[in-house]
Amino acid sequence: MKFPGEVAKKKAREVFLLWEDYLRDPTWHPYGIITDEGGCCKEIINGEDEGPKHLKSEIGEDAYNAVIRAKNEINKYNIRDGFVVQKVRNFRENRRATERGDITCV
């Protein structure tokens, strides 16, 4: 969906804040459990969760992928409480920055 100039900036900010709140909410769990042929259970994104489903259809695939990647990282690295912890990212290489990169950045 395309918006003109200032409307686009305002809409982007609204969407960003909404999804930031979702990601900070430890009770939001858009996952389903499946069992593979070997009997192992695996968590996958629930395709019926209205939040990501709406994001993907209204805003686009890139925004959806960014939110899912962020939620997966929260789920992977903060298993006990699911709270967001600030990390320095290397956006050029699309990964978390190394400790050396963290120090260089600061």
C-alpha atoms as one frame of an Amber mdcrd trajectory, in Angstrom:
protein
   0.000   0.000   0.000   1.482   3.373  -1.022   0.964   6.655   0.813   1.982
  10.174  -0.246   4.879  12.054   1.483   4.100  13.018   5.072   1.237  10.524
   5.311   3.709   7.727   4.533   6.054   8.890   7.311   3.192   9.073   9.813
   1.863   5.649   8.779   5.349   4.111   8.967   5.800   5.479  12.489   2.407
   4.099  13.585   3.195   0.660  12.167   6.667   0.685  13.721   5.322   1.556
  17.182   2.570  -1.066  16.955   4.993  -3.841  16.057   7.552  -2.668  18.581
   4.846  -3.114  21.244   4.003  -6.587  19.927   7.666  -7.595  20.037   8.115
  -6.266  23.579   5.045  -8.166  24.814   6.270 -11.488  26.281   2.720 -12.898
  26.157   2.488 -12.559  22.345   3.328 -15.993  21.004   2.434 -16.333  17.287
   3.763 -19.881  17.074   2.222 -23.247  16.461   3.786 -26.633  17.171   4.173
 -29.244  14.436   5.625 -32.726  14.596   7.862 -33.867  11.743   8.124 -37.408
  10.342  10.801 -38.255  12.895   8.511 -37.333  15.788  10.397 -34.147  16.681
   8.344 -31.108  17.658   9.125 -27.789  16.026   7.736 -24.284  16.495   6.584
 -22.474  13.365   4.824 -19.157  12.833   1.076 -19.657  13.038  -0.256 -18.612
   9.634  -3.628 -17.833  11.208  -2.334 -15.256  13.720  -4.077 -12.067  12.632
  -1.155  -9.742  13.439   1.507 -11.117  11.091  -1.132 -12.094   8.536  -2.413
  -8.500   8.391   1.126  -7.065   8.329   2.086  -9.245   5.371  -1.028  -8.415
   3.334  -1.227  -4.683   4.138   2.391  -3.563   4.488   4.373  -6.195   2.614
   6.701  -9.144   2.697   9.795  -7.185   3.838   8.079  -5.805   6.945   6.611
  -9.230   7.719  10.034 -10.905   7.381  11.663  -8.284   9.632   9.078  -8.808
  12.384   9.278 -12.595  12.146  13.087 -12.503  12.209  12.988 -10.257  15.298
  10.431 -12.485  17.068  12.461 -15.595  16.258  15.597 -13.976  17.703  13.712
 -12.980  20.856  12.359 -16.502  21.143  15.779 -18.066  20.534  17.955 -15.871
  22.772  15.547 -14.923  25.569  13.802 -18.224  26.194  13.133 -17.680  29.902
  11.203 -14.426  29.772  10.896 -13.307  26.144  11.863  -9.718  26.935  13.654
  -7.635  24.344  17.338  -6.990  24.995  19.073  -4.277  22.992  21.816  -5.548
  20.662  24.054  -3.765  18.188  23.410  -4.930  14.610  25.599  -4.897  11.541
  22.989  -3.970   8.933  25.450  -4.165   6.044  25.934  -7.883   6.713  22.430
  -8.476   8.157  23.633  -9.980  11.441  24.357  -9.141  15.066  27.560  -7.138
  15.455  30.597  -8.804  16.994  31.970  -7.590  20.323  34.738  -5.845  18.414
  32.106  -4.194  16.211  30.154  -3.178  19.331  33.213  -1.439  20.740  34.025
   0.239  17.427  30.451   1.509  17.188  30.483   2.981  20.714
